[in-house]
Every structure is written in structure tokens, then in C-alpha cells.
Amino acid sequence: MTALCRHRTLVVQVLLLASCGHGETSDDAQAPDCLVEATTSYAPQANVVTGKGIISCDIAANLSLYVCIYSKGTAETDWGPPLQCKTTGGSGQTTLSSEIPIAIVGPTPNDYRTVVNTQLNLADQPAETSPTVTAP
């Protein structure tokens, strides 16, 4: 085989690899199907509000959670800055969770909610917000 023929063969092989994602065909690649949950719970015995975020996928992926718990007075409309946030991540995971317990201090009731931001294979996903929980 001449040098020109070897060059053409190499170019064709490189083009095939580039168009198929390094040996994968478009039929081989599967995007994970994931479910994101945000929950807020109140444990009256311990007087603790817990914010929790979970992402569950049908196949392994690079997952990241950013969970924040917020508080506001029951008569207020503005949630303000988060009380606390926590970041958790993992490669090759199908499930990832993070939890933030907050001890309640003070005599007046407040509303609490949890907001979960996720990344799936480094791509931001829509945020999930828990229903509001009122705790004394």
C-alpha cells in the first residue's frame, strides 16, 4: 500500500470515529432517565426540620446535588437566603441523596422548604422544591 493510500485509510477511520462518538453508534448511547425529589419534614419530638434531596436514575451517571433549606415567618412572603446548603456528588452512581437537619429555635412558627438543584453528567437540571412545612 502506498503512503497516499495509507493516509486516505487513516482519514476515513478518523472520520468514522468522530461521527460515531469514539466507537459508539447513536443507537448505543442512552441518556439516563432520572427522578429528583425534594422533601421537608418536621420531627416534633426532636424539634428538628430536615430538608432532603434525592436523585435516582435508571443507569449510572455523574450526579451532583445542591440541597438548600429555607425558612420564613408564616405571615411573610419572602424566603430570603438559605439557612444551610449542602453539596454532594458522585461518579458512576444511580442514586444520590443529601440531608440537612436544622434544630428549631424560637417560640414563633415558621414555614420551611427545601430546594434541590441537580446536575446530570455535568448538565444543570430543573430545580425541585418541596411542599412547605410549618413548624412551631
N, C-alpha and C positions, 0 to 999 in steps of 0.2 A: 504494500500500500504506500502510495506516495505521501509526502508531507502535506500536500493540499487536501488529499482525501482524509487523512487523519484529522486535520483541522476542521473540516466540514462535519465529520462524525462527532467530534467533541462539541461543536457549536449546537448541533441537533440535540445531543444529550443534555447540555446545559439548558436549552430552551424547554425541553420536556420536563426537567426537574423544576424549573421556575414556574411553569404553568400548572404543575400538579402539587405544589406545596411540598417539595423535597420528598417525593416518592409517594405522597398520598394523593388519591384522586378526590375530587369534590364529594363523591359519594361516601368516602371513608371518614371524612371529618364530621363529627357530631357535636353540636353545641349542647352543653348541659341544660337540663330543664330544672330550674331551682324554685324553691318556695322560701320566702322571707317572712318571718313573724316577729312582731314587736308586742310585748306584753308588759303590763304593770300590775303588780299585786300588792296587797296590804296584809301583813300578819299582825293582828291586833295584840296577841299575846306578847310579841317581842317589840311591838311598836316600830316596825320596820316596813318601809316601802321598797320593793325590789323591781328594778327595770331589767328586762331580759330581751336579748335579740338572738334569733336562730336563723341560719340559712342551711337548707337541706337540698342537695342536688342528686339527680339520678346517676350521674357519673362523676368521677373525681375531677377536681378543678382547683385552681388557685383562688382561694376565698379570703375575703377580708371583711371584718365587721367593725363599725364605729358606732357604739351604743352610747346614747346620752339620756339622762333622766332630768326632767324639768319639773318645776313647781311654780304655782301661783296661788294667790288668795282666791277663795271661791267666788268672790264678787269682782275680781279683776279679769281683764280681757287679754293682757299681755303676759306671755310666758317668760319673757326675759331670758337671761343667759342660763345655760345648763347648770344644775347642781354639781354634776360629775359626769365625765365621759370616760370610755374605755375602748381601746383598740385591740383587736385580736386578729391574727391571720394565720394561714396555713397553706402549704402547697400539697397538691395531690389529695385533697380532702373531699369527702362527700357531705359532711356535716360540720358546722362550726357554731359555737354558741358563746355568749358572753353575758355576764350578770353583774348588776350593780345594786348592792343593798345600801339603803340610806336610813339611818336612825332618825326618827321624827322627834323634833324638839319644839316645844311651844304649845300653848293651850288652844290656839285657833286652828280650825280645819283648813286644809289646803287641797288643791287639785294637783295630781301628779300624772305625768305621761312620759312615755319612752319613745324616742325616735331612733330608728336603726337605719344607718347608711351602709351600703354594701358595695363591694367590688367583686366582680366575677372575671377571672383571668385578666385583671388589671383594668377592666372597663367598669365605670360607675353605673350603678343600677338605681332605679327609682327608690326613694326613701319610703319606709313604712313607719306609721305612727300608731301607737297603741290607743285603745279607748282610754278616756280619762277615769282615774280612780280618785275618790275623795277620801281623805284620811284625817282623823282628828289630830 
